[in-house]
Amino acid sequence: MAESKDADLVDLAAEAYIYGYPLVYDLSMVGTSLRDGFGALAAAPFNRFAHSEHLADHRTEFVSVNNDTVYSIAQLDLSGGPLRLHVPDTGGAYYVLQFVDAWTNNFAYVGRRATGTGEGDWLIVPPGWSGSVPDGVRGVIDAPTAVVTVAGRNACDGPGDLPRVRALQEQLTLTPLDGRPHRTGLPTPEPGVPEELRFFEELRVWMADFPPSPADQAYQDRFQPLGLLEEGPSPYAAADPALVGALTQGLERGRARVEGVSRAGTGGGARPGSWNTNPHLFDYNLDHFGVGTIDSPEWRIADREASYLARAVAARIGLWGNHGYEAVYAQTFQDSEGRQLNGAHSYVLRFPEPPPVESFWSVTMYDTPDYYLVDNPAGRYSIGDRTPGLVHADDGSLTLYLSRERPADPARAANWLPAPAGDFRPMLRLYTPGAAVLDGSYEIPAVERVGD
């Protein structure tokens, strides 16, 4: 009986890891943003934007960061009250401000697709707020949690376009509604908890301070035997050895499950080398549909429990990624013969026709297992329809060359995407994707190994 009980606790701990990983990872990255910044983004306090001054590169240690847009990131703490957001007129140029709660739910969008590119003000309010909306505000953005990430992306066509983007960034502002700065801060987990239990301590504290929707709260009540619902002093500071064993084993089992699904794919085809693409990867938000979101059944995962694993996988491979109707991401680890992509070989990716998009597309190179941009002497991290000097064939097709070494032929070098020495994973991004992408009828060409 004791062995059965221990096994049940391990299973429960694995479920808790999958359920809670997005919250813990998200708030860990929020803390990193406040304390250290990341990549080209300097540290910034709550309720203030940090702006990249250039496109992301290999120094930007953030999972699957894009190299198409210039980031503006703000971490919001709404516990002191609403914030007024001002956005500038981008003159028709693509941009998006994506609003992400502490559980990684995308609950609102402001930008070209969602609200247009004109100048305006928006009021961002905390859970349960019931005040007066001031004049001149286009709309209210209701936040599900008191801490929110605003991930802003301005399309940038290279270094020469940076002055335009920087001017727009400077006009992006956040102001407390009452005009006074508010006290802010993330709840602090108990410091005396052993490192191997730190994940569960952070989950315990942050679940209490950032409660999810009522339906999710009902699900997380099952974690009471793990100590995750305990208030006050941490139950993990001097936990029973049996509980410690169950938690550590469950964490490893849950992590392996998330990693396995992340690598196995998120909706790709069955043929070798097919790209794993899922316009519905970020459909785990089932409860919060604000400005710019699409509240319809095709953009919601039907099974709530299945949504927890989908949410964990999305956080692992693309934290703060957009819904498919804003942008679609496709990844592959294999060539057309099903072999792992590796910098010891050379590859081609041939597009007979341009991918169907309303905005633009790109292919970005990432290493594995970190999914960081790849350092290279050319300083090229992505390639796409806005890359200057691309060489098309007479029939209009476009062939990209993925390899560690620069191709000797100048035409091929113009279409070169540098790869690392080891394993790698390219990602295709489709901004404002066309109907063929969303309905699954568009098939991305496989990467082919050449020169062996």
N, C-alpha and C positions, 0 to 999 in steps of 0.2 A: 504493500500500500504506500509506503514511504517513497519508494522509487517512482510509482505512478504519480504521486503528488509533485515530486521534484521535476518529472518530465513535463507535467502540466504547467509548472511555473516557467520552465524554459520556453515552452511554446508561447506562453503569455508574454514573456519578456521579448521574444522575437516579434510578436504582434505590436507590442508597445514601441519597439525600435522603429518599425516600418511606419507606424502611425505618427510618431513624434519626431522622426528625423527631419522633416521639412521645417518644423518650428525651431528646433535646436540649431540646424544649419543656418537658417535665415537670420536668427537673432545673433548668432556668432558672427555672421558677416556684417550685420548692423553694427555690432561692437567694433569690429575691425575698421569699418568706415569711420566711426567716431574717433577711434583711438589712433589709427595708423594711416587710414586711407588705403587705397590699393592701386597698384599700377600708376597710371597718369593722374589719378584722382587723389588730391591731398585730403588729409583728415579734415573733417568739418563737424561742428557740433550739431545737435538736433536742430531742426527747423531752419537749416541754411543749406543752400545748394553748394555742392562741390562740382567744379567743372573740369573736364579734361581740356587741355590746351592743344592736344594732338590726338590722332587716332591711336587706338590701343596697339601695343607691340608685345614682344616676348617678355618684357618686364611687368606686364599686367597679369599678375597671378590671380586670375579669376576664371572659373570653369567656363569654357566655351564662349569667352568674351568675343564680341564681333569687331571687325575691322572696317565696317562700312559706315558707321555713324560715330559721332563724337558724343560721349556720354555727359550727362548732367544728372547727378544722383543727390537726392535729399532724403535723409532719415527724419521722419516726423515723430514727435511725441505730442499727442493731442490731449494729454491728461490735464493740461492747463486751459484748454479751450480751443476753439476753431482757429484755423489759419486761412488767410486770404491769399490765393495764388494768382499772380499776374502772368499772362503769357503774351509774347509779342506777335506781331504779324510777320509770318515767314515768307510772304509773297508767293504762296503756292508751293514752296519747297517742302519735301517730306519731313515730318517730325512726329514723334509720339511721346506723350507722358503717360506712363503706365503706373497704376496704383496697385500696390501689393501689400496685403495684410501680413501679420506676423506668421500666419500659417501658410503663406505663399499663394493665397488666392488672389488672382487678378480680378479686382472688383470694379475698376473704372479705367477709362482711357480718355485722354484729351489729345487731339492731333488731327492731322489731315484727313485720315479715314473717318474718324469718329465725330469730330466737331468742326472741321475746316481749319484753315490756316490764318484766320483773322485774329486781331488783338482782342483780349478779353480777360475778365476776372472770374474766378471760381472760389467757392467757399468749401473748405474741407473741414468736416465736423466729426467729433468723436462719437463713440457709441452712446446712444441715449440722449443726445443733445436735443434741446427744444427751445432754441432762442429765436430772435428775429434776424431775418436775412437782410443785410443792408442793400440799399439801392445800388444799381450798377453791376450787380453780380449776375453772370449768365446762368448759373445753376449751382446746386449743392451736391457735393460729393460726400456720401455717408460712409465713413470708415468703420469696418467691422471690429477692428482692434485699435487700442490707443497708440500703438506704434505702427507706422506705415512706412514703406519704402516707395519713393517716387523715382522711377527709372526713366530718365529722359534720353532720347536719342534724336539727334539732328543729322540728317544725311549730309555727308561731306565727300566731295569729289576729289579729295587729295589735298596736299599741303597748300596749294594755291587757293583753295576754297575756305581755308581756316579763318581768315579775317571776317568773312560774312557770318560764319557760325559763331565765332567768339562774340560778335556784336549782338547776336540774338541771345546768347547765353547771359550776357550782362543785363538783359531786360527781363530775365526770368526771376521773379521775386516771391518770397513768402513773408507775410506780415501777420502777427497775432491780431485777432479781431478787436481786442480791447487796446491794442497799441503798446502793451507792456510785455517784456520778455517773461517767459514762464520757466519755472524750475523743471528740469528734465533729467532723465536717467533710466537706464535699464535695471530691473531688479537683479540683485547679486546672489548667486547661489552660495551656499555655506562653504567656506574655504577649507574646512577640516575633512571634507569627503575624500576618500582615496581616489586616485586618478582613474582607476578602472571602473568606477561608478559615477564619474563626473557627468557622463551623458544623462543618466537617469536623474541625477540631482538637478541638472539644468532643466530637464523636461518637467520635473515636479514643480519647480518654482515658476517656470514660464507658463505652464498650463494654467496655474492658478491666477496669474496676473493678466493673461491674455486668453480668456475663455473663448472657445470656439462657438459655433452655432449650437442651439439646443440639441439637434439630432446628433451632432458629433460628441457633445458632452455626455449624452446617454450612452454612446459607445465606449467612451473612455472610462466610464464607471467600472468597467470590467477589470481595470488595472489596479483596483484597490489592494489585492493581495501582494502586489509588488511594492507597496508603499508610495505610489505615485500620487495618491490623493491625500497624503498626510500633510497637515498644516503645522506651522511652527518649526521647532528644531528638526534637522534632517534625520530621517530614519537610516540614512546610509553612512553616517559618521562612525557608527559602531554596529554595523549590521551583522545579523546571524550568518555564519559561514555558509549555511545551506542557501540562504537568499543571495549572498554574494555569488556563489557558484551558478545559480539559476540565471541571475542577471547577466553575468559575463558570458555565459554560454548562449543565452538568448540574444545578446547584442551581436555576437559573431554570426549566429544563424540568420538574424534579420539583415545584417549587413551583407552577408553572402547572397541572400535572396535579392536585395536591391541591386547589387553589382551584377548578378547573373542576368536579371531582366534587362538591365541597362545595356549590357553587351549583346544579349540575344536579339534585341531590337524592339521597336515600338510601333510595329505595324507594317514592316517591309514585306516584300514578296518572298516566294519560296525559292526562286532560282538563285544559283550561286552569284555572289557579288551584288545582289539587289540592295538598293538603298533602303534603310529603315526610315520611313517617313510617316508621320502621323499628324495630320492637321488637328487631331483631337487630343494631343498629348497633354494639353493644359486645361482639359475640360473637367477637372476634379472639383472646381468651384461649383457647388450645388445650391448655394444659399444666398449669395450676395451679388446682385446684378445692378450696377450703377451706371453712371454716364458712360456712353460709348461701348458698353457690353451688349451682347446679343443673348437675350433670355428666351431660348427656345430649346426643345428637346434634343435637337441634333448637336447642341453644344454643351450637353451635360451627360456625364457618365451615369448610366441607368442604375448601376449597383453601387450603393454608397460604400460598402466594405471594399469593393474592388478599387474605388477611387483613392483609397489610402495608399495602396501600392503604386498606383499611377502617379500620385502626388510625390511620393518619395523618389521615384525614378526621374521625374521631371526636375526635381530639385538637384539630384545627383548629376545629371548630364546637361542641365541648362537652367540653373537658378535664375529667377526673374525673367524667364522667357515669356513671350506673348502668346495669346490665343492664336489659333490657326488663321482666323479671319484677318488678323493684323500681320502676321508673318508665319511662314511655315519653315521648319528646319528638317533637313534630311541628313542622315549620317550613314557611313559605311566603314566597315573594318576590313573588307575582303575585296579581292579582284574578281574578275569575271569567272575564274575557275574555283573560287571559294577559298583562295589562299590569303592569309593575313597580309595586309599591306605593310611594307617594310622598306626603309630607305636604302637597303642593299640592292634594290631593283628599281627599274624605271617604268613609268606607267603613262598611259594616255587616257583622256576623258573627252569623248567626241560628242558634241551636241549637233545633231542634224539641223535642228531649228532652235531658236532661243526658248528657254523655259517660259511658260505662260504666266506673266506677272503684269500688274497694273502700275507698279512702281519700279523696282529694279531687283537684280539677283546677283549672287556672288558665291564663290567656293572658297572656303577658308581652311587652312591647314592647322591641325592640332596634333600634339604628341599624345601618347597614352602612357600611363593611365591617368595623368593629371588633367588632360584636355586643355593644355595651355598653348598659346601661340608659339610658333617654332622660330627660334633665332636663326637668321641666315644673312649672308653677306650682301644680298640684294635689298634687304629691308622690305621684302614683299611678303605679306602674311595672308593676303586673299587676292582673288582675281575674279572679274565679273564684267557685266556689260558696261560699267563706267570706267574700266581700266583703260588708260590711253595707250594707243599703239597696238592693240590686239590685231592679229592677222587672221582674216577669214579666208576660207577656201573659195574657189570660183563658184561653187554651188551654194555658197552662203553658210555652210557649216562652220563650226568652230571647234578646234581641237586644242585642249589644254594638256600641258606636259607636267607631270608630277614626278619629281626626282630630286635626289640630294644634290647632284651636280648640275650646273647650268648647261643646257644644250649648246652645242657648238654652232649650230645653224641659227642665224639671227632671227629668222621668222619664228622658229620654235622657242628661242629665248624670250621673244616678246610675249609668248603665251605660257611662260613657265611659272609654276607654283612650287616653290622650294619645299622639300620634305626633310625630316630629321634623319639621323643615322639609323634609328631603331623603328619600332612599330609606330604607325600613325593612323589618324582618323580624320578624313576630310569631312566638312559639313557644307551642304548646299543650303543657302538661305534665299527664300522667295518672299519679297516684301509686297504686301497686298496681293496675294496670290490669285490667279484666275480660277474660274470654275473647274477646269480640268484637274487642277491640283487638289482642290477641296473635295471633288467627288471621286478621286483616286484613279481617274482614267489616264492621267499623265504618267508615263513611265520614264524615270531618270535612267540615262545610259549607264551601264556598268563601267567601272574602271578596268582597263585592260593592261596586263603586264607585257612589256615589249623588250626586245634586245637580248633575250637569254639564248 
